[in-house]
Amino acid sequence: MVAGCAVSRSQTAVGIADFFLDPVGKPYYLLTDDRLVTGNRLGANTYSFYDSSLGSPDLIDVANPFQILVYYRAYGTVLILDRTLSELDRIDLFAHSAIRQPGAIARSYDNGMWVFDNWNYRLLRLDERGEVDQQTNNLRLQLGEEGEPAAIYVDRNSVMLYYPDSSRLAVFTNYGKFQRWVSVPEGSRLSWNPPLLLGVRDDGTGWRFTPAREGITTLGVLPAELRTRPKIVAGPRGFLSIDPEEQLVTETAYPEKN
């Protein structure tokens, strides 16, 4: 079992909608009432964050637990939270002179932020001051891809754009240079736990991908107890998910060695 934090008694009835793991494996839970919570290792209470004016976040990125990104796409708003889930900063992407229509975002490996602009079809990197220090050309022209990326996945060496319409990943360097396409099985639910991308299909089979490899690795049929869980991520040795009774992150071994 992976170390996790139990949600407090008052939060138990609400339930967990999603979870996220930082680089050392500490879990953060998005509850069904849109609160983000995590355990306080110095005590029994939990840290909690909720903004009633913004509602449910579209993305939570805990790659840097000292500067957590919480993104509300409809408002073009990114909140920066510290490790106690207290607000440090608020970024209005709609007000940024270089961005017309912010789409998918992600934390860059060196504490900047990647933003895909759906208006001019460019991938931009903002530094810690919010200044554009990298940007691609129009990727619709460069890649010949008409759809918009639904997500950005980042590790130390790669940036990936996921295009669900064509079931492909566009893999870039961390400097925004396109490297290659990777095809993934259609109809997959994806989850990212750097550097592992996990896909689960409707038939209960799974696959994983890491940018260090050329293609995907087939995992076979997932254990029955995992198929009803709302989210599963890939770990080094097995699947990580939330036990609905214990409300802890648990590990289930992969069905076969790859």
Secondary structure by P-SEA (a helix, b strand, c coil): ccbbbbccccccccccccccccccbbbbbbcccbbbbbbcccccccccccccccccccccccccccbbbbbbccccbbbbbccccccccccccccccccccccbbbbccccbbbbbccccbbbbbbcccccccccccccccccccccccccccccccbbbbbbccccccccccccccccccccccccccccccccbbbbbcccccbbbbcccccbbbbbcccccccccccbbbbcccbbbbbcccccccccccccccc
